[in-house]
Amino acid sequence: MEVIAASRKVADWVLHTSKPWARRNNRSVTVRTGVVQAKLDKNQVALIPPKLLGTMASLLGKVPGDLLARQEVSWPDVLPVWRERLSAWRGSIVAVPVQGDMWVQVIRSDWLADDSLQNAHQKATGKPLRVPRFWEEWVELGKALHGKLPARAGAPVLPPLPQAPVDQLRLLRQVAACFAVERLAAGQRLRSGKEAENNHYALDFDLLTGKPKVGGQAFVQALEWLTRQGPYRPSQTESQPWQAFARGEAMVAIVPANILGELQRGPLRDRFDIHPLPGADKVFLEEGLLQAGQGNAIPLVGSEGAMAVADTGAEAAVWDLIAYLVQPKVQLDLVLDPKLGGPVREQHLQGAPWDGLQLDARRLAQWQSTLRATLSPAETVNPVVALRTPDADKLDAELGKQVSACLAGRGAPAECLKAAAEAWTALGRERPEQLAEVRASAGLT
């Protein structure tokens, strides 16, 4: 039996973790790294990023009902956004989440407490220096403290832009989601009316018409946010912008959760705080503008991670191996690995022993609070799901082209995003089932 994993780290985890299963079932398990976009053999398991689900959906077998019903799989414990939306395609469960993704905001705690920085920020903005709760506060922070960081005279406050277009688009969507989607807290019901789904689930496309939303106000606000940071961040991009934070060259950063352990083991040990990503102060709804004085923070889920899938004719042992890999007691080893991370279960948000992160009591409490605020269904019912349509790569290539042009000063945000929306509309004409695919991408039927 062969397992194909997109990530080398996940491949290594599977190779090690599957050994007890292989011995018990007298099977040989080989693992290789690669991205699968073609038909699988009946004895292959693929661990694919969520964005490939739409591309591969027609080739995948439905996850057997008896697998989901197994007590040891504990399917109801999987976070609703992964269980009901990211695992599904057009009403069928075709994937099982193995590894999730999560992004957090980190900020220098020692610089937050610095009196000179506090005074400079208060003087420039009329507000106390604090952890940014709104995206706009990043720009204010960069402007107020530019050139004033200790031992960094004249240097910028904000981290550089990510170099890769895929990372730039992820950041753009993380911001745009907060301007496009109204957060539903636990206990809140979806409002009636045809616009309700758009208000609470739609980011890239209108869920009623299939028309692109990338030219709308939410994306314009997000791209303007990126451009207005220009004077307060390094002029050069970086493959991993959070590394500037790790080197002590930025006050704040958006980082993947699986590098928190690395930050804590480095020179910044016990000198940074961990918080959820900021939110928006307004939301552009179908019926008009909603002011969000307390902040509207909506997580983007599924931009990375790994889903286990198999062929329509996969042998029973393939599904049995998948069931073994996602058992809570097995999966917890992956989630607790500080270099892998990726909570996908409610169990992971509770009292997991996060010893590998080496966080002190203060930062451990912040991490656990951030976990709940970001992923707990008791906090947010409707996270935004990353784009997963069959033509997602083509769409992102067009959007990335326009975002790059705007960031290089070759066009205003609104006009660049209008051009992207027009390109998306043209691509949509090639897909007669686009509306159904758009809804499936969002995890809706």
Legacy VTK file of the C-alpha trace (Angstrom):
# vtk DataFile Version 3.0
C-alpha trace
ASCII
DATASET POLYDATA
POINTS 445 float
0.000 0.000 0.000
1.254 3.470 -0.867
0.599 6.829 0.800
1.270 9.999 -1.210
1.633 13.145 0.897
2.029 16.705 -0.358
4.188 17.656 2.640
7.516 16.038 3.507
6.881 16.510 7.225
3.469 14.837 7.028
4.961 12.041 4.894
7.543 11.361 7.605
4.802 11.320 10.240
2.765 8.791 8.236
5.795 6.565 7.681
6.454 6.408 11.415
2.843 6.314 12.584
1.598 3.614 10.204
4.081 0.958 11.379
1.849 -0.547 14.128
-1.069 -0.731 11.680
1.133 -2.390 9.039
2.413 -5.019 11.503
-1.070 -5.781 12.796
-2.506 -6.167 9.295
0.552 -7.841 7.742
0.779 -5.080 5.141
3.639 -3.046 3.758
3.173 0.741 3.728
5.389 2.928 1.571
5.250 6.725 1.649
6.349 9.281 -0.929
6.032 13.021 -1.314
4.098 14.490 -4.214
0.926 16.251 -5.300
-1.704 13.983 -6.852
-4.161 15.350 -9.383
-4.885 12.171 -11.342
-6.704 8.928 -10.690
-5.436 6.924 -7.707
-4.845 3.191 -7.695
-7.074 1.003 -5.543
-4.263 0.537 -2.999
-3.228 4.205 -2.650
-4.029 6.855 -0.066
-3.411 10.507 -0.930
-3.022 13.305 1.585
-3.948 16.421 -0.380
-4.307 20.097 0.535
-7.997 21.109 0.817
-7.781 23.367 -2.254
-7.312 20.300 -4.505
-10.588 18.697 -3.498
-12.583 20.352 -6.285
-10.017 19.353 -8.905
-10.021 15.702 -7.787
-13.640 15.317 -6.664
-14.789 13.289 -9.687
-11.992 10.776 -9.079
-12.599 10.250 -5.365
-14.619 7.639 -3.559
-17.151 8.556 -0.922
-15.877 7.890 2.575
-17.665 4.700 3.715
-20.419 5.311 6.226
-19.150 2.504 8.445
-15.780 4.288 8.726
-17.457 7.475 9.936
-19.546 5.441 12.370
-16.564 3.717 13.996
-16.251 4.624 17.628
-12.464 4.858 17.419
-12.694 7.446 14.597
-14.903 9.718 16.745
-16.230 11.612 13.708
-18.536 13.925 15.725
-15.449 15.295 17.530
-14.041 16.715 14.266
-14.513 20.480 14.116
-17.714 21.301 12.192
-15.930 23.378 9.536
-13.728 20.373 8.684
-16.392 17.696 9.197
-19.307 19.334 7.386
-17.696 21.684 4.867
-14.053 20.960 4.048
-14.576 17.172 3.948
-17.588 17.479 1.656
-18.108 18.024 -2.046
-21.620 18.547 -3.399
-23.256 16.808 -0.465
-20.944 13.788 -0.160
-18.121 13.217 2.329
-15.105 12.448 0.130
-12.191 13.301 2.441
-11.119 12.875 6.053
-9.121 15.694 7.709
-5.686 14.687 8.927
-3.941 18.020 9.517
-5.447 21.491 9.806
-4.102 24.988 9.429
-4.176 27.940 11.768
-2.683 31.422 11.714
-2.155 33.694 14.700
-0.961 37.215 15.447
2.240 37.621 17.452
3.498 40.875 18.944
6.545 41.853 20.955
5.392 41.969 24.582
8.542 43.789 25.724
7.985 46.573 23.184
4.302 46.827 24.125
5.473 47.650 27.661
8.099 50.170 26.519
7.206 53.642 27.889
8.794 55.536 24.984
6.800 53.517 22.452
3.633 53.916 24.505
4.103 57.689 24.542
4.938 57.866 20.820
1.851 55.879 19.878
-0.410 57.911 22.149
0.940 61.150 20.726
0.560 60.044 17.087
-2.850 58.358 17.291
-4.480 59.566 20.491
-4.824 55.900 21.484
-2.897 53.654 23.879
-0.495 51.136 22.395
-2.138 47.706 22.439
-2.402 44.419 20.564
-4.163 45.261 17.265
-7.835 44.213 17.358
-8.592 45.751 13.971
-6.607 45.398 10.748
-6.453 49.187 10.516
-4.471 49.269 13.768
-1.575 47.601 11.935
-1.285 50.653 9.703
-1.586 52.997 12.693
1.091 51.026 14.532
3.445 51.144 11.556
2.995 54.887 11.079
3.151 55.889 14.753
6.272 53.907 15.609
8.180 54.016 12.307
11.881 54.401 13.055
11.326 54.338 16.822
11.846 50.684 17.770
14.613 50.176 20.357
18.028 49.738 18.718
16.394 50.024 15.285
16.480 53.752 14.570
14.897 54.572 11.228
13.763 50.991 10.630
10.173 49.920 9.802
7.838 48.396 12.369
5.889 45.966 10.170
7.161 42.725 8.599
7.818 42.442 4.847
5.244 41.150 2.396
5.334 37.446 1.575
7.190 36.743 -1.642
5.084 33.940 -3.115
1.789 34.945 -4.802
-0.026 32.105 -3.022
1.009 33.567 0.344
0.064 37.092 -0.710
-3.402 35.846 -1.710
-3.850 33.967 1.544
-3.101 37.151 3.489
-5.408 39.158 1.212
-8.240 36.695 1.873
-7.590 36.603 5.621
-8.231 40.342 5.679
-11.026 40.413 3.076
-12.978 37.704 4.923
-13.475 40.048 7.870
-14.916 42.745 5.582
-17.078 40.324 3.568
-18.601 37.852 6.050
-20.572 38.655 9.190
-19.517 36.440 12.070
-22.120 34.139 13.566
-21.514 33.279 17.208
-22.815 30.088 18.782
-26.537 30.331 19.365
-27.060 32.862 16.585
-29.265 31.690 13.730
-28.814 32.390 10.046
-31.121 35.235 9.145
-33.923 34.504 6.709
-33.813 35.840 3.174
-31.926 34.993 0.021
-28.948 37.177 1.007
-28.290 35.331 4.280
-25.840 32.795 2.862
-23.859 35.503 1.085
-23.671 37.541 4.283
-22.362 34.634 6.319
-20.421 32.352 3.918
-19.489 34.097 0.643
-15.995 35.423 0.037
-14.709 34.826 -3.493
-18.076 34.326 -5.218
-21.727 35.238 -4.849
-23.464 32.056 -3.699
-26.730 32.884 -5.474
-25.405 33.862 -8.893
-21.867 32.495 -9.070
-20.523 35.938 -9.967
-17.052 36.912 -8.664
-16.835 39.094 -5.553
-13.113 39.823 -5.840
-13.869 43.216 -7.374
-16.124 44.178 -4.476
-15.540 46.421 -1.476
-14.277 43.706 0.874
-11.338 42.810 -1.382
-10.698 46.480 -2.199
-10.454 47.249 1.521
-8.041 44.331 1.998
-5.798 45.322 -0.909
-5.794 48.964 0.203
-4.721 47.727 3.638
-1.768 45.954 2.037
-0.747 48.966 -0.038
-1.050 51.492 2.808
1.499 49.516 4.837
4.133 50.160 2.158
6.011 53.015 3.895
6.151 51.109 7.200
7.499 47.731 6.041
10.741 46.679 4.281
10.726 47.311 0.547
11.891 43.771 -0.210
9.564 40.781 0.095
10.617 37.659 1.998
9.727 34.018 1.480
8.719 33.676 5.128
7.891 37.161 6.485
7.579 35.911 10.041
11.335 35.329 10.032
11.803 39.108 10.213
9.822 38.985 13.462
11.991 36.107 14.690
15.107 38.175 13.954
13.752 41.079 16.012
13.098 43.264 12.964
9.313 43.656 13.298
6.936 44.388 16.149
4.021 42.258 14.885
3.519 39.397 12.446
0.943 36.954 11.125
2.440 33.495 11.607
1.447 29.855 11.114
0.831 28.224 14.466
3.404 25.530 13.766
6.318 27.961 14.143
5.394 29.145 17.655
7.690 26.539 19.159
10.548 27.780 16.980
9.924 31.365 18.079
9.896 30.332 21.722
13.135 28.380 21.397
14.880 31.346 19.727
16.128 34.751 20.884
12.562 35.994 21.514
11.814 33.445 24.206
9.129 34.865 26.554
9.253 38.212 24.699
6.200 37.865 22.456
2.467 37.452 22.976
0.034 35.261 21.008
-3.375 36.522 19.887
-6.059 35.881 17.256
-5.843 37.692 13.938
-7.452 41.155 13.914
-10.941 41.859 12.571
-12.693 44.525 10.516
-14.578 47.540 11.804
-17.222 47.219 9.095
-18.785 44.492 6.938
-20.079 44.949 3.389
-23.337 42.991 3.440
-25.862 42.465 0.660
-28.268 44.946 2.210
-25.655 47.560 3.055
-22.799 48.462 5.359
-22.709 46.986 8.864
-20.640 48.847 11.449
-18.729 46.398 13.670
-17.573 48.422 16.649
-16.402 45.338 18.541
-14.573 43.976 15.512
-15.664 41.332 13.023
-13.015 38.591 13.055
-13.587 35.671 10.683
-10.938 32.938 10.340
-9.964 31.597 6.916
-9.728 27.793 7.144
-8.335 25.264 4.680
-5.684 27.326 2.901
-3.254 24.614 4.007
-3.459 21.254 5.771
-3.983 17.670 4.629
-7.074 15.627 3.751
-6.984 11.842 3.303
-8.686 10.678 0.097
-8.937 7.453 -1.893
-10.167 6.177 -5.259
-13.777 5.219 -6.000
-12.643 1.578 -6.143
-10.235 1.653 -3.198
-9.813 -1.626 -1.357
-11.087 -1.919 2.200
-7.570 -1.833 3.664
-7.065 1.684 2.265
-10.020 3.013 4.236
-8.895 1.038 7.275
-5.487 2.756 7.183
-7.178 6.147 6.876
-9.384 5.315 9.863
-6.286 4.386 11.852
-4.419 7.599 11.000
-7.303 9.841 12.102
-8.079 8.147 15.405
-7.903 10.859 18.070
-5.117 9.148 20.015
-3.027 8.768 16.829
-3.848 12.164 15.343
-3.016 13.939 18.593
0.667 13.045 18.112
0.660 14.994 14.841
-1.207 17.972 16.274
1.067 18.227 19.296
4.218 18.145 17.175
5.313 21.807 17.308
6.548 21.633 13.688
3.281 20.216 12.336
0.378 21.472 14.437
-2.961 21.834 12.706
-5.919 21.212 15.071
-8.956 19.626 13.385
-10.829 18.281 16.433
-12.631 19.888 19.335
-10.476 17.698 21.582
-7.451 19.620 20.303
-8.903 22.883 21.600
-9.311 21.632 25.134
-6.594 20.661 27.559
-4.032 19.173 25.193
-0.482 19.018 26.653
1.296 21.562 24.442
4.673 20.777 26.009
6.512 20.843 22.678
5.829 24.575 22.315
7.797 25.262 25.543
5.494 28.178 26.369
5.437 29.660 29.854
2.134 29.890 31.744
1.237 33.309 30.325
1.796 32.390 26.689
0.245 28.949 27.087
-2.939 30.621 28.321
-2.810 33.032 25.360
-2.312 30.127 22.935
-5.240 28.166 24.350
-7.456 31.250 24.292
-6.439 31.960 20.679
-7.202 28.354 19.716
-10.720 28.638 21.081
-11.346 32.111 19.634
-10.181 31.020 16.183
-11.499 27.488 15.772
-14.069 26.706 18.433
-17.632 26.397 17.063
-18.714 27.944 20.349
-16.969 31.150 19.246
-17.463 31.254 15.461
-20.061 29.173 13.628
-19.090 30.233 10.108
-15.363 30.337 9.336
-14.592 31.144 5.710
-13.436 28.177 3.629
-10.508 28.612 1.228
-11.254 28.561 -2.501
-11.479 24.951 -3.764
-13.187 25.140 -7.162
-11.794 22.920 -9.962
-10.327 26.022 -11.629
-8.968 27.569 -8.404
-5.386 27.612 -9.724
-6.399 29.557 -12.847
-8.484 31.953 -10.797
-5.656 32.577 -8.353
-3.188 33.106 -11.194
-5.375 35.934 -12.538
-5.971 37.438 -9.113
-2.302 37.116 -8.181
-1.286 38.924 -11.368
-3.473 41.913 -10.490
-2.486 41.968 -6.813
1.202 41.935 -7.778
0.619 44.808 -10.205
-1.117 46.850 -7.525
1.564 46.201 -4.918
4.184 47.252 -7.475
2.374 50.572 -7.975
1.000 49.722 -11.421
-2.650 50.375 -10.613
-5.063 51.313 -7.850
-6.632 48.497 -5.796
-10.131 49.014 -7.187
-9.062 48.990 -10.834
-6.745 46.000 -10.428
-9.424 43.975 -8.666
-11.988 44.972 -11.296
-9.655 43.506 -13.929
-9.319 40.324 -11.846
-13.118 40.023 -11.561
-13.466 40.412 -15.339
-10.884 37.670 -15.892
-12.759 35.426 -13.438
-16.018 36.072 -15.275
-14.413 35.044 -18.564
-13.046 31.848 -17.009
-16.471 31.088 -15.556
-17.981 30.913 -19.029
-15.883 27.798 -19.585
-17.563 26.009 -16.651
-21.308 25.416 -17.106
-21.626 24.081 -13.556
-19.774 26.994 -11.988
-22.514 27.936 -9.508
-22.732 24.384 -8.148
-18.935 24.279 -7.886
-18.835 27.640 -6.125
-21.301 26.414 -3.533
-19.427 23.133 -3.150
-16.180 25.062 -2.673
-17.770 26.875 0.278
-18.912 23.538 1.705
-22.578 24.157 0.881
-25.060 22.073 -1.104
LINES 1 446
445 0 1 2 3 4 5 6 7 8 9 10 11 12 13 14 15 16 17 18 19 20 21 22 23 24 25 26 27 28 29 30 31 32 33 34 35 36 37 38 39 40 41 42 43 44 45 46 47 48 49 50 51 52 53 54 55 56 57 58 59 60 61 62 63 64 65 66 67 68 69 70 71 72 73 74 75 76 77 78 79 80 81 82 83 84 85 86 87 88 89 90 91 92 93 94 95 96 97 98 99 100 101 102 103 104 105 106 107 108 109 110 111 112 113 114 115 116 117 118 119 120 121 122 123 124 125 126 127 128 129 130 131 132 133 134 135 136 137 138 139 140 141 142 143 144 145 146 147 148 149 150 151 152 153 154 155 156 157 158 159 160 161 162 163 164 165 166 167 168 169 170 171 172 173 174 175 176 177 178 179 180 181 182 183 184 185 186 187 188 189 190 191 192 193 194 195 196 197 198 199 200 201 202 203 204 205 206 207 208 209 210 211 212 213 214 215 216 217 218 219 220 221 222 223 224 225 226 227 228 229 230 231 232 233 234 235 236 237 238 239 240 241 242 243 244 245 246 247 248 249 250 251 252 253 254 255 256 257 258 259 260 261 262 263 264 265 266 267 268 269 270 271 272 273 274 275 276 277 278 279 280 281 282 283 284 285 286 287 288 289 290 291 292 293 294 295 296 297 298 299 300 301 302 303 304 305 306 307 308 309 310 311 312 313 314 315 316 317 318 319 320 321 322 323 324 325 326 327 328 329 330 331 332 333 334 335 336 337 338 339 340 341 342 343 344 345 346 347 348 349 350 351 352 353 354 355 356 357 358 359 360 361 362 363 364 365 366 367 368 369 370 371 372 373 374 375 376 377 378 379 380 381 382 383 384 385 386 387 388 389 390 391 392 393 394 395 396 397 398 399 400 401 402 403 404 405 406 407 408 409 410 411 412 413 414 415 416 417 418 419 420 421 422 423 424 425 426 427 428 429 430 431 432 433 434 435 436 437 438 439 440 441 442 443 444
